Amino acid sequence: MTLSPSQIRYLRSLAHDLSPVVLLGNKGATEAVVKELNQALDIHELVKVRLSGGDKDERQAQIDVLTSGTQAQQIHRIGHVVVLFRRNADEPKIALPR
């Protein structure tokens, strides 16, 4: 699902008040983290993730593992925090603007 710029802005506004649900540790993006993130996305659809330390390229590699493992879209990234979105096909919770 491709999101329009207005839908991305809307999701960013919803994510502003969220706290990170998934926190990456020293091992980074492991299979267990991807599994937990899948469950969180099924429940919430919009999830904030706090990435572990490292340089910018290392954090981008962690984001790539998370997005490819969960089929989620990156909505926003600032510093060590990334916001991911994946529509729940069975029970959508967030009504996106057209």
Secondary structure, DSSP 4 states (H G I P E B T S, - for coil): -PPPHHHHHHHHHHHTTPPPSEE--TT-S-HHHHHHHHHHHHHHSEEEEEPPSS-HHHHHHHHHHHHHHHT-EEEEEETTEEEEE---SSS--S----
